[in-house]
Structure formats: C-alpha cells, structure tokens
Amino acid sequence: MDLTAVLIVASVFYFIYAVWDRNATKKERTRFLETLASMSPDSLAAFKEINPNWEVSLKKDPRGILRPACLLIGLGIGLLIVWLGLTVWYPGSGFGSVHDGINGFLMLASPLLFGGLGLLVAYLIERKK
C-alpha cells in the first residue's frame, strides 16, 4: 500500500493550518498590544498593583533567531557530509544505491546529528549570555 499521496496531502494541509494559526495568533497579540497602548495610565497602574511583576515589553529578543539559524547551519553541514559521503568517500555508489547500509545511514543520520549539534551550540551560546 502506497501512502505517499496521503502523506503529501496531510503535509500540505498541516502547513496551511500552521500558517493560518500563526497569522491568527499574531493578529490577537497585535490587538492586545493596541488595547494596552490605548489604556489610561491609571488602569495600567492598577494592573501593576495587582501583579507587581507584570510589565509590557515590546522589545524583540535579539537571540530569537539564534536557534533556527544554528539549526539550519547544522542541517546544511549534515547535507554537505551526505554529499561528500556519496560522491567522494564512497565513490561509485552515487544516488542509485540509496538502500545500501552506508548510504542510508549517511542520508538519515548526518543532517539530524548536525542539526542537533547546531541546537546544542545555540543552547550553549544562550546560556553563556
């Protein structure tokens, strides 16, 4: 039984839902911040008295892009290792014999391993700062 068509359709619908959900969440956050901006200072002070740690922060986290960037760098290095493994280190096999043990391991494990290492590097950088 071939499930390729089902997986493609499910992936497309999930992607569409994820984009729609992110857009709706962004609109809700924007509307909330606009409401806070239009409130009087007395109302905001009352909220601050109820919860002293409450504060509106509109600053973007500069390290927010660090994790995806390190993940993509790691995946790129992993794919480079796959390419080197299939063309240089294990010549003659090419992409034709994908089901060979070494090729299958390289194609699956290298991007995952280096992507994980990229996330580990991002964690260490965030923890250091």
Helices and strands as residue ranges (DSSP letters): H 4-38, H 41-50, G 62-65, H 66-84, I 85-89, H 101-128
